[in-house]
Amino acid sequence: MATMPAPLRRTDNREAPRLVRDPYQLRALPQEDVFFYSKRIDNSRLEREADPKARGACWSAIGAACLALVLLTSVLAPSAATTLAGYKLESLRAEQRRLLSERRVLELQEAEMLSPARLEKLANSQNLVTPASGQTVHLESKGDGKMAMNKGAGN
């Protein structure tokens, strides 16, 4: 007890008066005694002073962005061109397959139209039959002069 402060030491049997605290009172908040004053600042009349370094920095940033865009485009362009060429090649192959199938259909139709049975049927329907041996007329001129010569009227 020798280390206790004097006001807390009891020298006699009397009780020290106790402070009665209100149970409904809140304790003090930290920094409660600090007061912040806010002053209204109006900068509407001020004009911004031009910074000569800012203009160069801006153009440098624009140039760097354009350079990055050009590099990115040059890297991605061959890949995009290859992809587009692949699409074109595949569409041409599909068109070739379509044209080959169309060609096969047309060749089949041509073969059907040129078949001997169909040609015989068409000849019969138009009375184009093979002539009998007595129906043929040979047009051979023997040169015996029976043909009249057509000469001008003044001869």
Buried (B, 14 or more C-beta within 10 A) or exposed (E): EEEEEEEEEEEEEEEEEEEEEEEEEEEEEEEEEEEEEEEEEEEEEEEEEEEEEEEEEEEEEEEEEEEEEEEEEEEEEEEEEEEEEEEEEEEEEEEEEEEEEEEEEEEEEEEEEEEEEEEEEEEEEEEEEEEEEEEEEEEEEEEEEEEEEEEEEEE
